Amino acid sequence: MIHRPVVVLLEDERQLSDVVRDVLEEDGFEVLAANAILEAMEFLRSRQVDVLVCDWSGCGGGDPATDQI
């Protein structure tokens, strides 16, 4: 069985999230889409994740939860 790299995509803009998800899935990634930092953190805690992709405000917008990533 071939391992598909797992990406957590943290993006709060739905249209942009859909486009990025489609591109990543076409390139063979398994995408776990989150629209909030707490949802992304849950994916990171519960799954073996290879990459975290996020917009600047999602990963560094002053939320203390980002320190845990």
C-alpha positions in Angstrom: 0.0 0.0 0.0 1.4 3.4 -1.0 1.5 6.0 1.7 -0.3 9.2 0.8 1.2 12.2 2.7 -1.3 13.8 5.0 -1.7 17.6 4.9 -3.7 19.6 7.4 -5.0 22.7 5.5 -5.9 25.5 7.8 -7.8 28.1 5.9 -10.9 30.1 6.9 -11.9 31.2 3.4 -14.0 28.4 2.0 -13.4 29.1 -1.7 -9.7 29.3 -1.3 -9.7 26.1 0.9 -11.6 24.2 -1.8 -9.1 25.2 -4.5 -6.0 24.4 -2.5 -7.6 21.1 -1.4 -8.4 20.1 -5.0 -4.8 20.9 -6.1 -3.2 18.9 -3.2 -5.5 15.9 -3.7 -4.8 15.9 -7.4 -1.1 15.7 -6.5 -1.7 12.7 -4.3 -2.0 14.2 -0.8 -4.7 13.3 1.7 -6.1 16.6 2.9 -7.7 17.3 6.3 -9.3 20.7 5.9 -9.8 22.9 9.0 -11.3 26.4 9.2 -10.2 27.2 12.7 -7.0 26.7 14.7 -8.6 24.4 17.3 -9.9 22.1 14.6 -6.5 21.9 13.0 -4.9 21.2 16.4 -7.3 18.2 16.8 -6.1 16.8 13.5 -2.5 17.3 14.6 -3.2 15.4 17.8 -5.2 12.6 16.4 -3.4 11.8 13.1 0.0 11.3 11.7 0.4 14.5 9.8 3.2 15.2 7.3 2.6 18.9 6.5 0.6 21.8 8.0 -0.4 24.5 5.4 -2.1 27.6 6.8 -2.7 31.3 6.0 -0.8 33.9 8.0 -3.8 34.9 10.1 -4.6 31.2 10.8 -1.2 30.3 12.1 0.1 33.5 13.5 -2.8 35.9 14.1 -2.1 36.4 17.7 -4.0 33.3 19.0 -2.1 31.8 21.9 -3.1 28.4 20.7 -0.6 28.7 17.8 2.2 28.4 20.3 1.3 24.8 20.7 1.8 24.0 17.0 
